[in-house]
Amino acid sequence: MTKKSIIVALDYAKPADALRFVDNLDPSECRVKVGKELFTAGGPDLVQALHARDFDVFLDLKFHDIPNTVAKAVAAAAELGVWMVNVHASGGHEMMTAAKEALKPYGDKAPLLIAVTVLTSMSTEQLRATGVSRALPEHVLALAKNAKEAGLAGVVCSAQEAEILRAALGEEFVLVTPGIRPANSESHDQKRVMTPVQAISAGVNYLVMGRPIRENSNPNQLLSAINHEISEISS
Ligand SMILES: O=C(O)c1cc(=O)[nH]c(=O)n1[C@@H]1O[C@H](COP(=O)(O)O)[C@@H](O)[C@H]1O
């Protein structure tokens, strides 16, 4: 099991609020994720401020564009020194290969490059409405196989698909799963959810958690408790 497997989603509108929140978090207990809202507001300065506080940053901008544009965007993320960056697997093989190639000059310092499969907010019915007729887990698996063939390190998926992907794609393939909810907590808009222990047991490497941590009155205590639970099952 990977150490520091919780990635806290910093879904804030204002950089100052994000920094106030992380100033109460321990960077040895978690990594952080900067998504579209916060990056649009805070840009590279905010990422640098998080690096200065010793946080590993997952830049979650889910790039999806023509190959050349995505390659340039991924290289810009590497210049920022982020730990992880993502693209949409539905952008196709050529787009993912171009992104992978763009990271070659960065060698060991390149961010982990992963691909989003099917968003955790999507249900089978919603997927079908987009024109995809195969079953949701089958579609996730096909997208994840494409990502692996393009040389990507792993995928973002729901923990509910983790066992299938782990079995099909091997031990080294990185599985990052949002839609993680501690037992008895609210699902919000997430449709395909699991608890941290269930997800790790299913073979997940990194758990993305936003609202359950941000809205908790003692985020550090909750992080320690989850890390403890996870270490118990993985030891
Ligand atoms: O790529 C992501 O991080 C992501 C993919 C996905 O399929 N589902 C998903 O919820 N996310 C992100 O994970 C975070 C989940 O936040 P909470 O639902 O508040 O725990 C949000 O920042 C989402 O943008």
The ligand as an SDF file (V2000), in Angstrom:
LIG
                    3D

 24 25  0  0  0  0  0  0  0  0999 V2000
  -10.5240   13.5980  -11.0160 O   0  0  0  0  0  0  0  0  0  0  0  0
  -11.0950   13.7230   -9.9280 C   0  0  0  0  0  0  0  0  0  0  0  0
  -10.4560   14.0330   -8.9320 O   0  0  0  0  0  0  0  0  0  0  0  0
  -12.5080   13.3190   -9.8330 C   0  0  0  0  0  0  0  0  0  0  0  0
  -12.9360   12.3520  -10.7340 C   0  0  0  0  0  0  0  0  0  0  0  0
  -14.1820   11.7440  -10.5580 C   0  0  0  0  0  0  0  0  0  0  0  0
  -14.5460   10.8280  -11.3040 O   0  0  0  0  0  0  0  0  0  0  0  0
  -14.9730   12.1470   -9.5290 N   0  0  0  0  0  0  0  0  0  0  0  0
  -14.6060   13.1480   -8.6640 C   0  0  0  0  0  0  0  0  0  0  0  0
  -15.3560   13.4420   -7.7210 O   0  0  0  0  0  0  0  0  0  0  0  0
  -13.3810   13.7840   -8.8410 N   0  0  0  0  0  0  0  0  0  0  0  0
  -12.9870   14.8880   -7.9370 C   0  0  0  0  0  0  0  0  0  0  0  0
  -12.8420   14.3820   -6.6180 O   0  0  0  0  0  0  0  0  0  0  0  0
  -13.3050   15.3420   -5.6580 C   0  0  0  0  0  0  0  0  0  0  0  0
  -14.3840   14.6900   -4.8170 C   0  0  0  0  0  0  0  0  0  0  0  0
  -14.8040   15.5620   -3.8120 O   0  0  0  0  0  0  0  0  0  0  0  0
  -15.8610   15.1270   -2.7060 P   0  0  0  0  0  0  0  0  0  0  0  0
  -17.0400   14.5420   -3.4130 O   0  0  0  0  0  0  0  0  0  0  0  0
  -16.1670   16.4120   -2.0000 O   0  0  0  0  0  0  0  0  0  0  0  0
  -15.1530   14.1030   -1.8320 O   0  0  0  0  0  0  0  0  0  0  0  0
  -13.7780   16.5620   -6.4370 C   0  0  0  0  0  0  0  0  0  0  0  0
  -12.7030   17.4920   -6.4330 O   0  0  0  0  0  0  0  0  0  0  0  0
  -13.9960   16.0490   -7.8510 C   0  0  0  0  0  0  0  0  0  0  0  0
  -13.6830   17.0170   -8.8380 O   0  0  0  0  0  0  0  0  0  0  0  0
  1  2  2  0
  2  3  1  0
  2  4  1  0
  4  5  2  0
  4 11  1  0
  5  6  1  0
  6  7  2  0
  6  8  1  0
  8  9  1  0
  9 10  2  0
  9 11  1  0
 11 12  1  0
 12 13  1  0
 12 23  1  0
 13 14  1  0
 14 15  1  0
 14 21  1  0
 15 16  1  0
 16 17  1  0
 17 18  2  0
 17 19  1  0
 17 20  1  0
 21 22  1  0
 21 23  1  0
 23 24  1  0
M  END
$$$$
